[in-house]
Amino acid sequence: MSVPVGGKGAGTWNAAKASSIYAVVLTVTLVTLPPNSLALAVALFNGAIQKLQTPERWDGRIYFALAIVLSVLLLMLHPRSIIRRGLYYAPLILLYRAYRAPLGDQTATTASTGSYQFGILLASWTMRILDRLYLNDPETAFRYKGEEDTSPVTYTPSQKLFWALELMVVTRGIGWNWQIRQIPAMPQLSRGGFLLWKAKSAVVTIIVLYAIKAASALLVQLFDGLDDRTGSLAAALLHPVCLHVFMYTSWAFVVFSSLNLAENFFALFFVGFHITERWSKVDMWPSVFGDVRTSYSIRRGWGVFWHQNMRHVCQSPGNFVVRNISFLREPESRLALLTRRYLRLMLIFVFSGLIHAGGSIYMTQRETNVHDGGNTIGFIYQGLALIGEDIVLWWLNIDDSKPTSLMRRLVGFGLVHGYASYATPTLKVIPLAIDHGLEVPENLLMSGVKMVGMGASGVLKNPFATMVGSFNV
């Protein structure tokens, strides 16, 4: 076999030769370094990745997939394994390179739904890997419900593989010792009734997405053709209040569908075809969202109605901070208790904002004006609003966790969703539209209307875009 010494193949051969040398050195390093001397191994790993990279083949999705696979493999190894210690930070290096790499034949700054969704996917998986590998001791913190006394260290290789895989893909911890609270109650359904319920939900979701897409296009056409603003119906539809309500409700449904539609398909597949003993059970697939009627306060809106898929990963940084600060770990005063409570709450919203900002950051990272699309500050506002609501309820001596009157529910519902009808378009949808190149300078509200239509189209085109490798269980 001849070896290419020049031309197009030379670069690939040289890269392969260099990466092979790096691999040998890395292997020797891993078996000779003491456990506390890992910086060189990490540097060598990063160097090997740099040598392997070729513009024709290595885009962000490859680094992203490698990071996930390596995370699973590390979880399969013994915690004190030299290889696990040596490659401990390698998933983070791969994720960083995924952020910096283009997406296929597009640059990372291409304004498209695909690049935005990939950025969110990267951000959410980065937080998940941080949670599973770095902010918690995985073998101690993550165990199956009913097997809390059994350490995964004692599992067989196949058992540990399934434990690691499931740990990486589940979001709400259903069937685990870390299952989050406020999981929506499951209706008592037979297997056939469950499958029919999920199928109907998927069909209705698709129909509504098409309706949103059509309504968005209609509003844009009305705006483009209504020069004199004389049509009373058109003028009413294009009124700022109407556009704000349309953007808020439609965008909320787009987000709902981006999680709910994929979950419906997964549930139909696993339950319908009896895939695995655990995931073929009906009670493993409760609804992603709660009852919208419960969202008559900000806390209930976020904690009861809205999806909880990011709850655990966004709680972990705050829990990590609390564990490492003595006066917060065991608060002895009311001030320390309140500090711990609201520090953790604000960190949840900060990191949730950073996850949602991943799409905009990925698209704008190579520009001089890198920004997050307003996501981080928008979520911080949500946290501050929740604290303000707690103060008001405390002052009025109202316990939000207890049943309340119809009048209070109606007033609360109107206030919460009235505020959201302004905040969501202003802080989220319109900045996102500008990132996607949909700006309408003469009427920024129409930019948001276009963004809603693009979002609905994106979910219809690929319902799994923001859920690849993520099950809502």
N, C-alpha and C positions, 0 to 999 in steps of 0.2 A: 504494500500500500504506500503510495507516494504521499509525502507531507507537503502541503502548500507552503511555498516560501515567499510568495509575493502576490500582489493583486488583492481581489476582494476577500479571499479566504484567509489571508495572512493575519488580519486583525482578529478574526475569530479564533484561529489557532493560537496566536500569542496570548489571547485572553484565557483560553482554556489551559495553556501551559502554566501561566502565572497563577491561575486559580488553583491548579493542582499543587503547585509548590506551597501556596498559602494553606491548602487543606492539610498537607503533610505536617507543616510547622504547627498548625493549629492542633492537630491530633497529638503531637508530641507535647505541646504546651498543656493540653487538657489533662494528660496523665502525669505530668511532672509538677505542675504548679501547686503550691499549697492552697487550701480553700480560700484564704483571705487575700490572694494575689491574683485577681482576675482581670485587672485592667488590660493587661497585654492580650489576653485571650479575646476580650471584646474588641480591641483594636484590630487584631488579626482577622476576626470574623468580618468586621466592617470592610477591611481591605479586600478580603476575598469576594464580597458582594460587589465592590466597586470593579474588581477585575472581571467578574462574570457579566457585568452589565453590557448589553449591546442595544443600541437605540431601536433596532428592528424588532426586538423580541421582548424586552423588559419594560413593561409599563406598570402603572400603579397596581393593577389588579394582581399581577404576579407576586409582587412584594407582599401585598395584602394577604393573598392565599398562603404564602410561605409563613407569614407571621402566625396565622391561625394554626396551621399544621404543626409548626414548631412548638407553639404553646401547648397543644395537646400532647405532643411527644414528651415535653418537659414534665408535664403532670404525671405521665406514666412512669417516670424514673423515680427512684428513691430520693427523698428530700436531701439526703447528704451525699448523693452521687456526685462524683467529680465532674461528670459531663453536664449534669443539671446545673451545678454551680458555675461551670465554665461558660455555659451558654445562657446564663440566667437573664441577661439583658438583651440577648439577640432578638427576641420578638419586638422590643421597642425600637431597635435599630431598623428592622425591616419595616415597621409601621412608619417611621420617619421617612425612609426612602420612598414608601408608597405615597406619602404626602407630596414629596418633591417630584415624583415622576409624572409624566403625562398620562392621560387616559386613552389608550389605543392610539389612533392617528390624530387625536386632538391634543392640543396643549392643555395644561391644567387650568388655563384661564379662559378656555372656550365657554361662552355663556350657553349652557344647554342643561336641560333637565337631567340628563344622564350624569354629567360631571357634578352637578349639585347633589344628586342622590348618592353618588359614590363618596363625596366628601362627608355627608352625614353618616354613611355606613362606616367609613374609616374612623370618624370621631367616636361613634357609639362603640365600635369594637375596641378602640384604644382604651376607652374607659372600662370596658368589660375585662380586657386582659389585665389592666392595672388592678381591678378589683379581685380577679381570680388568682393572680400570681403574686402581686406585690403589696397590696394593702391588707391582705389577709393571709393567714397560714392555711393554704387550701386543704391539706389533709385533716386539719382540726376544725376549720370553720364550715366546710361544705360536706355534709353527710346526708344520706338518705333518711327520710322520716322512718322511725322505727328501728334504725340501725345506728343511733347516735353513739353507741359504745363500741362500734366496729370501725377501726381506722382503715381508710383506703390503702394504707401501707401494706396491710395484710392481704389485699386482694390478689387474685391470680392475674396474670398479664391481660387476659381477655376481659375480666371484670374491671380492671383498672382502665382499659381502653374505653369501655362503655361509660364508666364513671367520668372520665376526662372529657369525652365527646359530649355527653349530656350536660355536664357542668358548663361547657363553653357555649352551648346553643340555647339553653333555657334562659328565660328572662325574669319570670315571676317566682321561680322556685317551687312550683307545685309538686308535691311529693318529696320535698327536701326539708331539712331542718331550718332552712332560712326562708321559707315561704313568706312572702310579704303579706301584710294585712290588707283588708278591704278588697279581697277577690270577689267579684260579683257572684251572687248566689246562682247555682245551677238549677234550672227547672227540672222537675222529675220527669224524665223522658226515657222511653225505650230506645234501643239502638236505632231502630227504624225512624222513630220520631226525632231523634237527635240528628240523623243524617238529613231528614227533610227540613228541619229547622235551619241547619247550616246552609243547605242548598238554597232555600228561600232567601236567607240573608245575603248570600252572594249575588243572587239574581237582582234583588232590590238594590243592592249597592251599585251594581253595574248600571242599572237603569238610571239611578239618580246621578251618577257621574256623567253619563251622556246628557242628561238634562242640564247639569251645570255647564258643561262644555257648550251646549247650544245656547243657553242663556247668556253666557259670556260673549259669544260671537254676536248675538243679537244686540246686546248693549253697545258693543264696539261699532256695529253697523249704524245704530241709531246716532251715536256720537259723531261718526264720520259724515252722515248725511243730513244732520239736523243743523244747518248753518244758522237759520233764523230763530231756532228754539220756539217755534209757534205751536207745534203739536203738543197738546195738553198731556196725553198719555206718555209720550216720549219724554217730555220735560219732567214729568213726575218720576219716571223710571231713572232718569239721569240726575235726579236731585241728590245732593251729597249724602243726606240721611239714608236714602234708599240704597245708594252705592255702598255706604259703610255697612249696612245690614247685610247686603248681598255678599260682600267680600268676607265678612266675619263668618256667617253661617256656611257659605260655600267652602271657605278655606278649612273651617273646622271639619266639614264632611270629607274634604280631600285627605286631611290627616287621618281621620277616622278610617277611611277606606284603605289608606296605604298600609294600615296594620290589620284591619278587620278582614279585608278581602283575602289576603294571603293566609290568614289564620283559618278562614273558612275552608279554603282549598286544602291546607295541611290536615285539618280535622277530618274532612271527607276522605282524604287519602289514607290516613293512619287508621281511623276507625272503620272505614268502609272495607279496607283490604286486610284488616287485622295485622297491621305492621307493628311488631314488637309487643310484648306482653303489657308493658307499662303504657305506651302511648296509644294503644288500641282501646283503652278504657274511656268511656264517655266522660267521666268526671275529671279527666285530665285536660279538658278543653272548655273551661268556662269562658264567658264572653270577655272580650278585651276591655270593653267600656262598660260602665255602670249605667244607671238610669239617669237621664238628663234632668229629670224632675228633682233629683236630690241636690242639684247644683245651685242652691239658693244662698250659698255663702262662698267666699273665695276658697276657704279651706276645704269645704265639701266639693267644690268644683274640681280642685286639683287632687284631693285625696279619695273621693268616693266615685265621682262620675268619670273623670279622665283616666286614660290608660296608665298603668303602673309599670310599664315595661322597663323604664329606666330608674325606678325607685331605688333598687338595691345598689346599682353602680354609682348613683349620685349621692347615696347616703354614706358610702364607704369612706370618702375623703374626710367628712366630718367626724365619723366614728374613729378614724385613724388619729385625727387631731386630738379628740377627747381622750383616747386611750393613752396618749403620750403627754398629757398635761395633768398633773396630779390634782389640782384643785377643781378641775372639770371632771376628772374621772370619778371622784368621790366628793361631790359638792356638799359642803356643810352649811351653806347659807342660801337664802332665797335668791340673792344676787347671783351666786355661782350657778344655781340651778337654772335661772332664767338665761344667763349667759350661755350655758351649754345648750339649752333648748333652741335658742334663736340663732346661735352661731351655726349649729347643725342645719337648721332650716335654711339660712341664707346660703350656706355652701351647697345645699341641694340645688337651689335655683341657679347659683353661679355655674356649677358644672353641667346642669341641664342646658343652660344657655350656651355653654361652650360646645356641647354636643350638637345642638341645633345650628350653631354657627359654623360647623365643619364644612357644610356645602359652600357657603360664601367664601370662607377662608381658602378652600381648595381652589376655587375659581379665580381668586384675586391674589394668591400668594406671590406670583411673579411680577405683579405690578408694584409701582412705587407706593400706591395707596392701598395697602392690604387692609381689609376690614371684614367685620363679621356679619354684615347685613343688619346690624342693630339687634341681633339676638341676645347677646350677653346683657346689655343694659335693659332690654325688654324683660328678660326673666328676673333680673334684679328688682325691677319695678314691681313685678308680681310678688316677690318675696316681701318687699316693703309694704305693699298693699295688704298682704296677709297679716303682717304684724300690726298694721294700723287697724285692721278689722278686729283682731284679738283685743286690742286696747279698748275699742268701742264696745265690744260685747262684754268685756270685763266691767267697764264703767256702767253699762246698763244691767249688769248682773244676769246675763243671758248665757245659758249653757248650750252651746251649738251642737253638742253630741246627743242631746235629748230631743224627742219629738216636739214640734212646735205648732203654732196656729197656722191656718191657711193664709191669713193676712200677712203674717211675717214671712211665710214662704214666697208669696207673690211679690211682696216688696223686695225681699232679698234677691229673688230671681231677676227682677227687673233691674236692680242696681248692678248686680254682677254682670249680666249679659249686656246691659247698656254700656257699662264701662268697657267690656271686651269688644263691643261693636266699634268703639273708637280706637282702642289701643291695638287690637290685632291688625287692622289695615295700616295704621300709622307706623307702628313699631316693627311689623313683620312683613306683611304682604307687599307694600309699596317698596320698601328698601330691597326686598328680594327681586321684585320686578325690574328695578334699575340694574341690579347685578346681572340679570338675564338679558339686558339690552332691550327691555320693553318700555322704556320711559316715554311718556307722552307729556312733553314740557308744558303744553297749554292746559293740561288737566291731569295731575298726578293720580287722581282716583282711577282714571281709566287705565293707568299702568297696572294698578292692582287688579282690575277686572281682567286684563289680559293674562296676568299671572295666575289667577284662579283657573282660567281656561286651560293654560299650559299645564298646571298641576293636575287637573282632572285627566287630561290627555296622557300625562306621564304615568299615572296609576293604571289607566286602561291599557296602555302599551306594555307595561311590565309591573304587575301587582307585587312582585317579589323584590323590587329594586332596593328597598330599605329594610328588607327582612331576610336576605340571603343568610342562611345559617342561623337564624334566630327563630325560635318557636316561642309562642306566647304562653308557654306553660311554666 
